[in-house]
Amino acid sequence: MTHLREIMLEELRRRNYAESTIHAYIHTVEHFSRHFHRSPDQLGPKHIRQYQAALFTRWKLSPNTVIQRLAALRFFYVQVLKRGWSVAETPYPKKVLHLPQVLSQDEVARLIDAAEFPFHRILLMTLYARDSPMHRPITILSAISN
C-alpha cells in the first residue's frame, strides 16, 4: 500500500465515510492515476479536466457518476495533498434528476392485488385512490379526520 493511499484511507475513516464511499474514492484515484500512467500527486488541474472529459466521452459515464468521481479527486487533492481546488477549472456537470415512473391503472391494480396482507392492501388502495398525486395527502387527511 502506498503512502498516499494510506493517508487517504485514514482521512476517509477519520471523517466516518461509508465503506462503499471509501472503496469508490480509492478506486477513482487509482483509475485516474492508471489513466495517465503517473502517480496522482504528479497530476494537476489540466489532467483532471482531461480525465473528466474522458469519463463522458470514452467511458460514457452518467453525469451523477462523474460528479462522484470528481468528489473523490477533490477529496484527494484537498484533504490528502493539501492543495487548492478550483471549481471554475473543474465544473461539476449538471445533475440528472430522474422523474418517478407513473403506473398505469392495470399496473396499480396488479400492485394492489399482489399485496400479501390486508393492511398493505388498504394502504396501497388509499395511496392510489385519487389520480392526481396532489390530491393524495388531502384524501389521506380527510379520511383520518372522518
C-alpha positions in Angstrom: 0.0 0.0 0.0 1.4 3.4 -1.0 1.9 6.2 1.4 -0.7 8.4 -0.3 -3.3 5.6 -0.3 -2.7 5.1 3.5 -3.2 8.8 4.1 -6.4 8.9 2.0 -7.8 5.8 3.8 -7.0 7.4 7.2 -8.6 10.7 6.2 -11.8 9.0 4.9 -12.1 6.9 8.0 -11.5 9.8 10.4 -14.5 11.5 8.7 -16.6 8.4 9.1 -17.2 7.9 5.4 -19.2 4.7 4.4 -17.2 1.7 3.3 -18.8 1.9 -0.1 -17.7 5.5 -0.5 -14.2 4.7 0.7 -14.0 1.9 -1.9 -15.3 4.2 -4.7 -13.0 7.1 -3.8 -9.9 4.8 -3.7 -10.9 3.2 -7.0 -11.3 6.6 -8.6 -7.9 7.8 -7.6 -6.3 4.6 -8.8 -8.2 4.8 -12.1 -7.1 8.4 -12.5 -3.5 7.5 -11.9 -3.6 4.5 -14.2 -5.2 6.6 -17.0 -2.2 8.9 -17.1 0.4 6.3 -16.0 1.7 8.6 -13.3 1.3 9.0 -9.6 -1.7 11.2 -8.7 0.4 13.7 -6.8 2.2 14.4 -10.1 -1.0 15.3 -11.9 -2.8 18.7 -11.8 -5.9 20.6 -13.0 -5.1 20.0 -16.7 -5.1 16.3 -16.1 -8.3 16.4 -14.1 -10.1 18.3 -16.9 -8.8 15.7 -19.5 -10.0 12.9 -17.2 -13.4 14.4 -16.7 -13.8 14.7 -20.5 -12.7 11.0 -20.9 -15.3 9.9 -18.3 -18.0 11.3 -20.5 -16.6 10.5 -24.0 -14.5 7.4 -23.6 -16.3 5.6 -20.8 -19.8 7.1 -21.4 -20.5 7.5 -17.6 -23.6 9.3 -16.4 -23.3 12.9 -15.0 -24.1 11.6 -11.5 -21.2 9.1 -11.7 -18.8 11.8 -13.0 -19.9 14.0 -10.0 -18.9 11.2 -7.6 -15.6 10.8 -9.4 -14.8 14.5 -9.2 -15.7 14.5 -5.5 -13.2 11.7 -4.9 -10.5 13.6 -6.7 -11.3 16.8 -4.9 -11.1 14.9 -1.6 -7.7 13.5 -2.6 -6.3 16.9 -3.6 -7.7 19.0 -0.8 -7.6 16.6 2.2 -4.6 14.4 1.3 -2.3 16.6 -0.8 -3.4 19.8 0.9 -3.7 21.6 -2.5 -6.3 24.0 -3.6 -9.3 23.0 -5.8 -10.9 25.4 -8.2 -14.5 24.7 -9.1 -14.1 27.1 -12.0 -11.4 24.9 -13.6 -13.3 21.7 -12.9 -17.0 22.4 -13.1 -19.4 19.8 -11.9 -21.8 18.5 -14.6 -25.5 19.3 -14.3 -27.1 16.6 -12.1 -29.7 14.4 -13.8 -32.9 14.2 -11.9 -34.9 11.1 -12.6 -38.7 11.5 -12.5 -40.7 8.8 -10.9 -42.4 6.4 -13.2 -46.2 6.8 -13.4 -48.0 3.5 -13.2 -50.9 2.6 -15.5 -54.3 1.7 -14.0 -53.5 -2.0 -14.8 -50.2 -1.8 -13.0 -51.8 -0.2 -10.0 -54.5 -2.9 -9.9 -51.8 -5.7 -10.1 -49.8 -4.0 -7.3 -52.8 -3.8 -5.0 -53.8 -7.4 -5.9 -50.2 -8.6 -5.1 -50.4 -7.2 -1.5 -49.9 -10.1 0.9 -51.6 -8.6 3.9 -54.9 -6.7 4.2 -53.2 -3.8 5.9 -50.8 -3.3 3.0 -53.7 -3.6 0.5 -55.6 -0.9 2.3 -52.5 1.4 2.3 -52.0 0.9 -1.4 -55.7 1.5 -2.1 -55.6 4.7 -0.1 -52.5 6.0 -1.8 -53.9 5.2 -5.3 -57.5 6.3 -4.5 -57.1 9.6 -6.5 -55.5 10.1 -9.9 -53.5 13.2 -9.0 -50.6 13.0 -6.6 -51.6 16.4 -5.3 -54.8 15.0 -4.0 -53.3 12.1 -2.2 -52.4 14.0 1.0 -55.8 15.7 1.0 -57.5 12.3 0.6 -55.5 10.7 3.4 -56.0 13.7 5.8 -59.8 13.8 5.1 -60.0 10.0 5.7 -58.2 10.4 9.0 -60.3 13.3 10.2 -63.6 11.5 9.3 
